[in-house]
Amino acid sequence: MASSEWVRLGYGFCSVADRALRVTAIGTSPCTFLCDLPVPGESARWIVPPVDENVPHPDHLLGAAGEAAAARWLRRRGWQVLATGWRGGGGEIDIVAERRGVVAACEVKTRTTVDPHTLPVADTQRQRLVRAAQAWAARHPAYGDHALRPDLIIVTPRGVGWRITRIEDIGPGR
């Protein structure tokens, strides 16, 4: 394979040079992965580079930016953000927000593309979100008279901004 060739992967295009693939996924920074180039008819063997804990993975940066955009979006609509990245009850709540007697435990999904026919959260993940929300409510009795619900916020990059969609009450079985 010549260094000028491009390989199509499920999440972007890769250029191959000196046995290293430079991967640029849509909306992220390039990452480099070493690859034992395949003999025709064989699969490539990937050699994952050592993780530098001081450098966040591009997907994490995109996710953090999406969560920050979702929190700003909620605040502009009158929600008070009570917590972000709260862990407990065997799960994590990306954003806990309150407005008009409702506490929403929000799962934020930042995606470069969205399938409008499926939710980007599995039923097991929704169950974890509900358990975490119940644990949050148990530790914050001041909000005991508020309705508690799990919400999903889908964030997609659009130009220089974000497209944000909120789906209320995504509890298991819905």
Secondary structure, DSSP 8 states (H G I E B T S, - for coil): --TT-EEEETTEEEEEETTEEEEEETTS--EEEEEE---TTS--EEE-----TTS--HHHHHHHHHHHHHHHHHHHTT-EEEEEEEEETTEEEEEEEEETTEEEEEEEEE-SS--TTS-SS-HHHHHHHHHHHHHHHHH-GGGTTSEEEEEEEEEEEETTEEEEEEE----TT-
